[in-house]
Amino acid sequence: MEILIVHPKTLKLIPLEEWKKSENPTSAKLIVIKTEGKELCVSKNGLLDEYRFDNAQKAAESFALENFPKLKFRNPTRKECIDIYDARFAGLDEAIELLDGDDISKYWFWTSESDTDPKYNSEFAFWFNGDGGTMNYNPKYGSCTVRPVATFNKMED
């Protein structure tokens, strides 16, 4: 696992250690978690208002960043949340702090997934606790925050 910073002007991926030397480290808006075969963009800031599940999906999809018009944001999958949690201890927390972003460990945020059990699919969806890595389901009328993510390689499409 590798933590990279997306340069806000060139859109190039810069290793965290190199980005620490930049003149204005807080200018970056995106962090990339690079795992085997995947590069997941995580916004340095979450949408900290609380949303019901359906509204959280809309909020993530409407999230936009200047200089990244082609990047399609969404809520993370359950599997991506596990990567996000593991990345916290591989430099993600350090990167978020360097970029002056919102600490992932302080929030519960929605995933993009409803409960897979057909009996509960319309009523429950999964949320993730960034502090302890807890994944659980919550009624869709409950409220959690949003942490927009995107797949980095989609930026070039």
N, CA, C and O atoms as a DFTB+ gen file, in Angstrom:
628 C
 N C O
     1  1       0.842      -1.179       0.000
     2  2       0.000       0.000       0.000
     3  2       0.886       1.240       0.000
     4  3       1.880       1.320       0.722
     5  1       0.495       2.202      -0.831
     6  2       1.277       3.434      -0.934
     7  2       0.323       4.627      -0.867
     8  3      -0.779       4.587      -1.414
     9  1       0.756       5.677      -0.195
    10  2      -0.032       6.904      -0.079
    11  2       0.606       7.966      -0.966
    12  3       1.788       8.279      -0.827
    13  1      -0.189       8.512      -1.875
    14  2       0.278       9.513      -2.830
    15  2      -0.622      10.740      -2.764
    16  3      -1.790      10.646      -2.386
    17  1      -0.080      11.869      -3.128
    18  2      -0.833      13.119      -3.167
    19  2      -1.027      13.495      -4.630
    20  3      -0.098      13.389      -5.430
    21  1      -2.243      13.937      -4.983
    22  2      -2.504      14.393      -6.339
    23  2      -2.138      15.874      -6.413
    24  3      -2.744      16.710      -5.744
    25  1      -1.136      16.183      -7.238
    26  2      -0.725      17.583      -7.401
    27  2      -1.914      18.359      -7.965
    28  3      -2.470      17.958      -8.988
    29  1      -2.320      19.462      -7.324
    30  2      -3.538      20.169      -7.746
    31  2      -3.469      20.820      -9.122
    32  3      -4.512      21.115      -9.706
    33  1      -2.282      21.051      -9.653
    34  2      -2.172      21.677     -10.981
    35  2      -1.792      20.686     -12.069
    36  3      -2.382      20.695     -13.150
    37  1      -0.808      19.826     -11.793
    38  2      -0.341      18.896     -12.819
    39  2      -1.116      17.580     -12.820
    40  3      -1.078      16.839     -13.802
    41  1      -1.820      17.286     -11.723
    42  2      -2.573      16.043     -11.514
    43  2      -1.680      14.810     -11.425
    44  3      -2.163      13.680     -11.492
    45  1      -0.386      15.031     -11.276
    46  2       0.537      13.916     -11.117
    47  2       0.483      13.400      -9.683
    48  3       0.182      14.141      -8.747
    49  1       0.781      12.118      -9.538
    50  2       0.827      11.501      -8.213
    51  2       2.208      11.708      -7.611
    52  3       3.220      11.344      -8.210
    53  1       2.239      12.299      -6.417
    54  2       3.491      12.627      -5.737
    55  2       3.561      11.809      -4.441
    56  3       2.613      11.835      -3.657
    57  1       4.646      11.095      -4.201
    58  2       4.784      10.366      -2.939
    59  2       4.653      11.315      -1.737
    60  3       5.105      12.459      -1.788
    61  1       4.043      10.835      -0.681
    62  2       3.815      11.649       0.507
    63  2       5.096      12.304       1.015
    64  3       5.096      13.494       1.332
    65  1       6.186      11.546       1.095
    66  2       7.443      12.102       1.608
    67  2       7.928      13.270       0.756
    68  3       8.472      14.240       1.283
    69  1       7.734      13.181      -0.542
    70  2       8.136      14.270      -1.438
    71  2       7.193      15.470      -1.272
    72  3       7.637      16.618      -1.285
    73  1       5.890      15.197      -1.115
    74  2       4.913      16.280      -0.974
    75  2       5.147      17.083       0.303
    76  3       4.831      18.272       0.352
    77  1       5.691      16.450       1.325
    78  2       6.001      17.148       2.580
    79  2       6.938      18.323       2.338
    80  3       6.928      19.288       3.104
    81  1       7.747      18.257       1.288
    82  2       8.713      19.309       0.980
    83  2       8.116      20.415       0.113
    84  3       8.796      21.401      -0.170
    85  1       6.881      20.275      -0.308
    86  2       6.281      21.271      -1.201
    87  2       6.067      22.593      -0.473
    88  3       5.943      22.645       0.751
    89  1       6.029      23.640      -1.256
    90  2       5.904      24.989      -0.712
    91  2       4.558      25.212      -0.012
    92  3       4.489      25.895       1.010
    93  1       3.507      24.640      -0.563
    94  2       2.165      24.825      -0.009
    95  2       1.444      23.480       0.056
    96  3       0.593      23.198      -0.787
    97  1       1.773      22.648       1.043
    98  2       1.199      21.295       1.078
    99  2      -0.319      21.258       1.223
   100  3      -0.954      20.296       0.790
   101  1      -0.907      22.284       1.821
   102  2      -2.364      22.273       2.007
   103  2      -3.130      22.567       0.721
   104  3      -4.357      22.476       0.704
   105  1      -2.421      22.920      -0.363
   106  2      -3.103      23.203      -1.627
   107  2      -3.683      21.946      -2.267
   108  3      -4.600      22.045      -3.082
   109  1      -3.176      20.781      -1.923
   110  2      -3.691      19.525      -2.475
   111  2      -5.052      19.196      -1.869
   112  3      -5.317      19.498      -0.706
   113  1      -5.893      18.587      -2.659
   114  2      -7.248      18.249      -2.230
   115  2      -7.499      16.749      -2.169
   116  3      -8.436      16.293      -1.513
   117  1      -6.647      15.977      -2.864
   118  2      -6.867      14.535      -2.987
   119  2      -5.660      13.722      -2.570
   120  3      -4.509      14.094      -2.803
   121  1      -5.966      12.604      -1.948
   122  2      -4.961      11.629      -1.546
   123  2      -5.304      10.335      -2.271
   124  3      -6.475       9.967      -2.366
   125  1      -4.302       9.652      -2.776
   126  2      -4.533       8.379      -3.448
   127  2      -3.963       7.255      -2.591
   128  3      -2.815       7.295      -2.148
   129  1      -4.805       6.257      -2.377
   130  2      -4.380       5.027      -1.723
   131  2      -4.136       4.033      -2.851
   132  3      -5.067       3.597      -3.529
   133  1      -2.876       3.686      -3.037
   134  2      -2.526       2.763      -4.118
   135  2      -2.368       1.367      -3.535
   136  3      -1.499       1.118      -2.699
   137  1      -3.221       0.467      -3.992
   138  2      -3.142      -0.930      -3.593
   139  2      -2.897      -1.750      -4.855
   140  3      -2.785      -1.191      -5.946
   141  1      -2.815      -3.022      -4.717
   142  2      -2.576      -3.887      -5.871
   143  2      -3.665      -3.668      -6.919
   144  3      -4.816      -4.059      -6.723
   145  1      -3.293      -3.047      -8.022
   146  2      -4.206      -2.886      -9.137
   147  2      -5.242      -1.793      -9.012
   148  3      -6.091      -1.666      -9.894
   149  1      -5.212      -0.990      -7.947
   150  2      -6.238       0.038      -7.784
   151  2      -5.656       1.294      -7.157
   152  3      -4.784       1.232      -6.291
   153  1      -6.153       2.422      -7.610
   154  2      -5.766       3.706      -7.036
   155  2      -7.039       4.425      -6.625
   156  3      -7.780       4.920      -7.475
   157  1      -7.294       4.482      -5.331
   158  2      -8.509       5.081      -4.793
   159  2      -8.220       6.498      -4.323
   160  3      -7.384       6.707      -3.443
   161  1      -8.914       7.476      -4.911
   162  2      -8.816       8.876      -4.478
   163  2      -9.722       9.079      -3.278
   164  3     -10.881       8.663      -3.278
   165  1      -9.185       9.715      -2.267
   166  2      -9.958      10.062      -1.081
   167  2      -9.852      11.573      -0.915
   168  3      -8.754      12.129      -0.899
   169  1     -10.983      12.221      -0.795
   170  2     -10.967      13.660      -0.563
   171  2     -10.375      13.943       0.811
   172  3     -10.650      13.225       1.773
   173  1      -9.559      14.996       0.899
   174  2      -8.969      15.336       2.200
   175  2     -10.042      15.795       3.186
   176  3      -9.840      15.744       4.399
   177  1     -11.171      16.239       2.665
   178  2     -12.273      16.687       3.516
   179  2     -13.515      15.854       3.251
   180  3     -13.793      15.446       2.124
   181  1     -14.238      15.621       4.310
   182  2     -15.527      14.952       4.173
   183  2     -16.631      15.992       4.072
   184  3     -16.400      17.189       4.242
   185  1     -17.816      15.516       3.795
   186  2     -19.020      16.357       3.884
   187  2     -19.576      16.069       5.267
   188  3     -20.198      15.031       5.488
   189  1     -19.354      16.978       6.187
   190  2     -19.548      16.683       7.603
   191  2     -20.973      16.886       8.106
   192  3     -21.277      16.569       9.256
   193  1     -21.847      17.413       7.249
   194  2     -23.256      17.405       7.630
   195  2     -23.690      15.946       7.677
   196  3     -23.046      15.086       7.076
   197  1     -24.763      15.670       8.379
   198  2     -25.237      14.296       8.417
   199  2     -26.362      14.126       7.406
   200  3     -27.242      14.976       7.276
   201  1     -26.310      13.010       6.699
   202  2     -27.240      12.721       5.616
   203  2     -27.905      11.371       5.838
   204  3     -27.304      10.457       6.403
   205  1     -29.147      11.255       5.390
   206  2     -29.769       9.943       5.275
   207  2     -29.117       9.252       4.086
   208  3     -28.509       9.912       3.244
   209  1     -29.239       7.936       4.010
   210  2     -28.516       7.150       3.016
   211  2     -28.708       7.659       1.581
   212  3     -27.723       7.913       0.888
   213  1     -29.932       7.808       1.133
   214  2     -30.169       8.226      -0.258
   215  2     -29.594       9.610      -0.536
   216  3     -29.012       9.842      -1.596
   217  1     -29.755      10.518       0.402
   218  2     -29.192      11.863       0.232
   219  2     -27.662      11.840       0.289
   220  3     -27.004      12.662      -0.348
   221  1     -27.103      10.908       1.043
   222  2     -25.637      10.771       1.103
   223  2     -25.087      10.341      -0.252
   224  3     -24.012      10.783      -0.657
   225  1     -25.817       9.486      -0.948
   226  2     -25.362       9.050      -2.275
   227  2     -25.376      10.244      -3.241
   228  3     -24.446      10.429      -4.026
   229  1     -26.424      11.034      -3.171
   230  2     -26.532      12.220      -4.035
   231  2     -25.456      13.244      -3.694
   232  3     -24.863      13.854      -4.584
   233  1     -25.208      13.428      -2.397
   234  2     -24.193      14.403      -1.973
   235  2     -22.811      13.996      -2.475
   236  3     -22.054      14.838      -2.957
   237  1     -22.481      12.723      -2.368
   238  2     -21.169      12.259      -2.843
   239  2     -21.056      12.424      -4.355
   240  3     -20.016      12.853      -4.855
   241  1     -22.111      12.090      -5.081
   242  2     -22.090      12.194      -6.541
   243  2     -21.995      13.643      -7.013
   244  3     -21.436      13.913      -8.076
   245  1     -22.533      14.565      -6.238
   246  2     -22.501      15.971      -6.650
   247  2     -21.241      16.688      -6.154
   248  3     -21.006      17.845      -6.503
   249  1     -20.438      16.005      -5.344
   250  2     -19.190      16.585      -4.853
   251  2     -18.282      16.852      -6.053
   252  3     -18.124      15.993      -6.920
   253  1     -17.702      18.016      -6.099
   254  2     -16.828      18.370      -7.220
   255  2     -15.657      19.186      -6.698
   256  3     -15.775      19.923      -5.719
   257  1     -14.539      19.041      -7.367
   258  2     -13.347      19.813      -7.033
   259  2     -12.849      20.532      -8.276
   260  3     -12.819      19.972      -9.372
   261  1     -12.464      21.770      -8.081
   262  2     -11.849      22.530      -9.168
   263  2     -10.620      21.771      -9.660
   264  3      -9.898      21.180      -8.856
   265  1     -10.379      21.779     -10.928
   266  2      -9.269      21.091     -11.602
   267  2      -9.517      19.600     -11.819
   268  3      -8.682      18.921     -12.416
   269  1     -10.653      19.079     -11.345
   270  2     -10.942      17.655     -11.497
   271  2     -12.344      17.441     -12.072
   272  3     -13.137      16.712     -11.476
   273  1     -12.670      18.056     -13.212
   274  2     -14.045      17.985     -13.722
   275  2     -14.484      16.585     -14.148
   276  3     -15.680      16.293     -14.140
   277  1     -13.560      15.729     -14.512
   278  2     -13.929      14.388     -14.980
   279  2     -13.994      13.355     -13.867
   280  3     -14.434      12.226     -14.090
   281  1     -13.568      13.726     -12.690
   282  2     -13.537      12.790     -11.575
   283  2     -14.947      12.602     -11.031
   284  3     -15.594      13.570     -10.631
   285  1     -15.419      11.374     -11.016
   286  2     -16.779      11.042     -10.551
   287  2     -16.707      10.531      -9.117
   288  3     -16.243       9.419      -8.863
   289  1     -17.165      11.345      -8.202
   290  2     -17.129      10.970      -6.796
   291  2     -18.337      10.131      -6.416
   292  3     -19.377      10.161      -7.074
   293  1     -18.169       9.383      -5.334
   294  2     -19.201       8.498      -4.809
   295  2     -18.829       8.153      -3.372
   296  3     -17.774       8.563      -2.888
   297  1     -19.674       7.418      -2.702
   298  2     -19.324       6.889      -1.389
   299  2     -18.525       5.599      -1.588
   300  3     -18.717       4.905      -2.586
   301  1     -17.642       5.276      -0.660
   302  2     -16.823       4.073      -0.823
   303  2     -17.635       2.787      -0.648
   304  3     -18.676       2.772       0.009
   305  1     -17.136       1.725      -1.246
   306  2     -17.707       0.406      -1.005
   307  2     -17.244      -0.081       0.365
   308  3     -16.369       0.528       0.980
   309  1     -17.826      -1.170       0.839
   310  2     -17.365      -1.735       2.108
   311  2     -15.898      -2.151       2.007
   312  3     -15.122      -1.909       2.932
   313  1     -15.520      -2.765       0.912
   314  2     -14.130      -3.203       0.749
   315  2     -13.177      -2.014       0.711
   316  3     -12.078      -2.085       1.261
   317  1     -13.586      -0.926       0.070
   318  2     -12.741       0.272       0.046
   319  2     -12.598       0.874       1.438
   320  3     -11.554       1.442       1.759
   321  1     -13.618       0.760       2.257
   322  2     -13.516       1.260       3.636
   323  2     -12.438       0.511       4.409
   324  3     -11.731       1.101       5.226
   325  1     -12.312      -0.776       4.153
   326  2     -11.249      -1.552       4.801
   327  2      -9.890      -1.039       4.336
   328  3      -8.967      -0.909       5.139
   329  1      -9.765      -0.749       3.043
   330  2      -8.508      -0.173       2.536
   331  2      -8.240       1.189       3.169
   332  3      -7.102       1.497       3.522
   333  1      -9.278       1.997       3.312
   334  2      -9.124       3.316       3.939
   335  2      -8.639       3.152       5.378
   336  3      -7.735       3.861       5.820
   337  1      -9.241       2.218       6.099
   338  2      -8.827       1.991       7.485
   339  2      -7.363       1.542       7.543
   340  3      -6.582       2.077       8.329
   341  1      -6.992       0.566       6.717
   342  2      -5.606       0.089       6.709
   343  2      -4.642       1.204       6.299
   344  3      -3.531       1.297       6.821
   345  1      -5.075       2.045       5.364
   346  2      -4.229       3.146       4.883
   347  2      -3.953       4.176       5.974
   348  3      -2.941       4.876       5.930
   349  1      -4.855       4.268       6.954
   350  2      -4.630       5.217       8.043
   351  2      -3.264       4.986       8.674
   352  3      -2.595       5.936       9.081
   353  1      -2.850       3.724       8.756
   354  2      -1.622       3.375       9.455
   355  2      -0.451       3.186       8.486
   356  3       0.638       2.768       8.880
   357  1      -0.696       3.499       7.218
   358  2       0.355       3.451       6.195
   359  2       0.658       4.853       5.675
   360  3       1.364       5.009       4.679
   361  1       0.114       5.889       6.361
   362  2       0.411       7.269       5.986
   363  2      -0.791       8.129       5.657
   364  3      -0.643       9.339       5.482
   365  1      -1.984       7.545       5.567
   366  2      -3.168       8.349       5.239
   367  2      -3.458       9.399       6.308
   368  3      -3.726      10.555       5.982
   369  1      -3.408       9.010       7.568
   370  2      -3.635       9.993       8.642
   371  2      -2.630      11.136       8.551
   372  3      -2.990      12.304       8.694
   373  1      -1.388      10.795       8.317
   374  2      -0.325      11.795       8.202
   375  2      -0.590      12.723       7.007
   376  3      -0.413      13.937       7.107
   377  1      -1.013      12.146       5.888
   378  2      -1.300      12.946       4.693
   379  2      -2.472      13.891       4.939
   380  3      -2.412      15.063       4.565
   381  1      -3.524      13.399       5.555
   382  2      -4.692      14.242       5.831
   383  2      -4.302      15.402       6.743
   384  3      -4.735      16.534       6.528
   385  1      -3.496      15.127       7.748
   386  2      -3.045      16.188       8.653
   387  2      -2.180      17.205       7.904
   388  3      -2.344      18.411       8.087
   389  1      -1.264      16.728       7.065
   390  2      -0.393      17.608       6.289
   391  2      -1.204      18.516       5.367
   392  3      -0.872      19.689       5.196
   393  1      -2.265      17.975       4.776
   394  2      -3.107      18.726       3.845
   395  2      -4.169      19.565       4.564
   396  3      -4.955      20.264       3.924
   397  1      -4.184      19.490       5.901
   398  2      -5.160      20.205       6.730
   399  2      -6.587      19.749       6.409
   400  3      -7.498      20.561       6.250
   401  1      -6.751      18.428       6.319
   402  2      -8.061      17.847       6.036
   403  2      -8.772      17.398       7.296
   404  3      -8.290      17.598       8.411
   405  1      -9.929      16.786       7.095
   406  2     -10.756      16.295       8.202
   407  2     -10.308      14.895       8.612
   408  3     -10.240      13.987       7.784
   409  1     -10.009      14.735       9.877
   410  2      -9.539      13.478      10.453
   411  2     -10.583      12.372      10.244
   412  3     -11.709      12.478      10.730
   413  1     -10.208      11.329       9.531
   414  2     -11.126      10.215       9.250
   415  2     -11.566       9.518      10.530
   416  3     -12.688       9.016      10.596
   417  1     -10.719       9.476      11.541
   418  2     -11.040       8.724      12.751
   419  2     -12.164       9.347      13.579
   420  3     -12.650       8.720      14.521
   421  1     -12.580      10.551      13.251
   422  2     -13.608      11.224      14.046
   423  2     -15.025      11.014      13.527
   424  3     -15.974      11.492      14.148
   425  1     -15.197      10.312      12.404
   426  2     -16.513      10.282      11.768
   427  2     -16.981       8.877      11.422
   428  3     -16.198       7.953      11.207
   429  1     -18.293       8.774      11.384
   430  2     -18.975       7.603      10.847
   431  2     -19.477       8.048       9.482
   432  3     -20.139       9.081       9.379
   433  1     -19.180       7.297       8.441
   434  2     -19.662       7.710       7.131
   435  2     -20.296       6.545       6.376
   436  3     -19.965       5.375       6.569
   437  1     -21.223       6.933       5.509
   438  2     -21.958       5.945       4.714
   439  2     -21.043       5.280       3.690
   440  3     -20.108       5.893       3.176
   441  1     -21.335       4.014       3.407
   442  2     -20.757       3.356       2.243
   443  2     -21.746       3.580       1.097
   444  3     -22.733       4.299       1.255
   445  1     -21.482       2.976      -0.031
   446  2     -22.399       3.056      -1.171
   447  2     -23.336       1.855      -1.221
   448  3     -24.106       1.711      -2.171
   449  1     -23.280       0.997      -0.214
   450  2     -23.969      -0.292      -0.297
   451  2     -25.118      -0.457       0.695
   452  3     -25.005      -0.158       1.884
   453  1     -26.222      -0.944       0.148
   454  2     -27.350      -1.356       0.974
   455  2     -27.059      -2.749       1.522
   456  3     -26.170      -3.443       1.028
   457  1     -27.803      -3.152       2.535
   458  2     -27.692      -4.500       3.069
   459  2     -27.930      -5.490       1.928
   460  3     -28.870      -5.317       1.152
   461  1     -27.108      -6.507       1.818
   462  2     -27.231      -7.464       0.722
   463  2     -28.352      -8.477       0.931
   464  3     -28.739      -9.162      -0.015
   465  1     -28.876      -8.587       2.141
   466  2     -30.000      -9.486       2.416
   467  2     -31.261      -8.874       1.812
   468  3     -31.659      -7.779       2.208
   469  1     -31.901      -9.561       0.858
   470  2     -33.085      -8.987       0.198
   471  2     -34.197      -8.575       1.165
   472  3     -34.974      -7.671       0.859
   473  1     -34.281      -9.223       2.320
   474  2     -35.319      -8.862       3.293
   475  2     -35.087      -7.472       3.885
   476  3     -36.028      -6.819       4.334
   477  1     -33.828      -7.024       3.884
   478  2     -33.498      -5.764       4.538
   479  2     -32.945      -4.703       3.595
   480  3     -32.670      -3.580       4.018
   481  1     -32.780      -5.049       2.328
   482  2     -32.139      -4.170       1.361
   483  2     -32.775      -2.797       1.278
   484  3     -32.063      -1.803       1.135
   485  1     -34.068      -2.716       1.361
   486  2     -34.737      -1.419       1.225
   487  2     -34.702      -0.600       2.517
   488  3     -35.013       0.591       2.503
   489  1     -34.329      -1.230       3.625
   490  2     -34.377      -0.544       4.915
   491  2     -33.020      -0.211       5.526
   492  3     -32.900       0.752       6.284
   493  1     -31.986      -1.009       5.199
   494  2     -30.703      -0.853       5.864
   495  2     -29.565      -0.681       4.865
   496  3     -29.612      -1.195       3.747
   497  1     -28.548       0.049       5.293
   498  2     -27.343       0.236       4.483
   499  2     -26.144       0.220       5.429
   500  3     -26.297       0.336       6.645
   501  1     -24.965       0.076       4.861
   502  2     -23.754      -0.033       5.666
   503  2     -23.096       1.320       5.895
   504  3     -23.061       2.172       5.007
   505  1     -22.583       1.497       7.084
   506  2     -21.786       2.656       7.433
   507  2     -20.469       2.162       7.994
   508  3     -20.320       0.991       8.345
   509  1     -19.521       3.073       8.071
   510  2     -18.166       2.739       8.479
   511  2     -17.684       3.735       9.521
   512  3     -17.886       4.942       9.386
   513  1     -17.047       3.216      10.561
   514  2     -16.445       4.057      11.597
   515  2     -14.959       4.140      11.313
   516  3     -14.254       3.133      11.375
   517  1     -14.477       5.338      11.000
   518  2     -13.079       5.523      10.656
   519  2     -12.115       5.329      11.810
   520  3     -10.925       5.119      11.575
   521  1     -12.586       5.392      13.049
   522  2     -11.701       5.260      14.200
   523  2     -11.306       3.808      14.430
   524  3     -10.118       3.486      14.457
   525  1     -12.274       2.943      14.593
   526  2     -11.981       1.550      14.913
   527  2     -12.120       0.603      13.744
   528  3     -11.900      -0.600      13.891
   529  1     -12.483       1.124      12.579
   530  2     -12.651       0.265      11.418
   531  2     -13.924      -0.554      11.464
   532  3     -14.049      -1.545      10.744
   533  1     -14.865      -0.157      12.293
   534  2     -16.119      -0.889      12.442
   535  2     -17.004      -0.701      11.221
   536  3     -17.177       0.409      10.719
   537  1     -17.554      -1.803      10.759
   538  2     -18.531      -1.773       9.675
   539  2     -19.815      -2.358      10.252
   540  3     -19.799      -3.412      10.887
   541  1     -20.905      -1.675      10.029
   542  2     -22.184      -2.162      10.529
   543  2     -23.268      -1.652       9.617
   544  3     -23.000      -0.894       8.685
   545  1     -24.488      -2.060       9.878
   546  2     -25.584      -1.532       9.096
   547  2     -26.399      -0.596       9.962
   548  3     -26.408      -0.696      11.189
   549  1     -27.071       0.299       9.305
   550  2     -27.830       1.346       9.953
   551  2     -29.117       1.506       9.155
   552  3     -29.101       1.317       7.938
   553  1     -30.220       1.845       9.793
   554  2     -31.414       2.148       8.990
   555  2     -31.107       3.291       8.023
   556  3     -30.401       4.235       8.378
   557  1     -31.631       3.208       6.815
   558  2     -31.362       4.228       5.799
   559  2     -31.887       5.604       6.201
   560  3     -31.435       6.618       5.669
   561  1     -32.834       5.646       7.134
   562  2     -33.330       6.942       7.598
   563  2     -32.429       7.525       8.684
   564  3     -32.620       8.670       9.096
   565  1     -31.442       6.745       9.156
   566  2     -30.456       7.261      10.095
   567  2     -29.539       8.238       9.370
   568  3     -29.664       8.436       8.162
   569  1     -28.632       8.837      10.098
   570  2     -27.770       9.816       9.435
   571  2     -26.306       9.604       9.784
   572  3     -25.947       9.279      10.915
   573  1     -25.480       9.799       8.772
   574  2     -24.021       9.721       8.886
   575  2     -23.424      10.762       7.946
   576  3     -24.135      11.384       7.157
   577  1     -22.129      10.938       8.040
   578  2     -21.436      11.873       7.153
   579  2     -21.066      11.180       5.843
   580  3     -21.373      10.005       5.639
   581  1     -20.403      11.922       4.964
   582  2     -19.994      11.418       3.650
   583  2     -18.501      11.686       3.475
   584  3     -18.016      12.774       3.788
   585  1     -17.785      10.697       2.977
   586  2     -16.367      10.878       2.634
   587  2     -16.211      10.526       1.155
   588  3     -16.047       9.353       0.820
   589  1     -16.259      11.519       0.264
   590  2     -16.219      11.243      -1.172
   591  2     -14.922      10.549      -1.607
   592  3     -13.825      10.902      -1.175
   593  1     -15.090       9.562      -2.468
   594  2     -13.960       8.856      -3.071
   595  2     -14.207       8.733      -4.574
   596  3     -15.322       8.943      -5.052
   597  1     -13.164       8.395      -5.299
   598  2     -13.263       8.149      -6.740
   599  2     -12.130       7.205      -7.121
   600  3     -11.144       7.074      -6.396
   601  1     -12.282       6.564      -8.244
   602  2     -11.211       5.710      -8.768
   603  2     -10.314       6.591      -9.612
   604  3     -10.774       7.201     -10.577
   605  1      -9.037       6.665      -9.263
   606  2      -8.121       7.610      -9.897
   607  2      -7.989       7.399     -11.406
   608  3      -7.985       8.375     -12.156
   609  1      -7.883       6.173     -11.864
   610  2      -7.661       5.956     -13.287
   611  2      -8.827       6.407     -14.148
   612  3      -8.680       6.485     -15.367
   613  1      -9.956       6.700     -13.574
   614  2     -11.099       7.216     -14.314
   615  2     -10.902       8.680     -14.680
   616  3     -11.643       9.202     -15.514
   617  1      -9.929       9.357     -14.084
   618  2      -9.703      10.780     -14.345
   619  2      -9.267      11.023     -15.783
   620  3      -9.515      12.092     -16.340
   621  1      -8.626      10.043     -16.373
   622  2      -8.075      10.227     -17.708
   623  2      -9.097       9.948     -18.798
   624  3      -8.841      10.243     -19.965
   625  1     -10.260       9.381     -18.444
   626  2     -11.292       9.045     -19.451
   627  2     -11.858      10.264     -20.123
   628  3     -12.728      10.145     -20.986
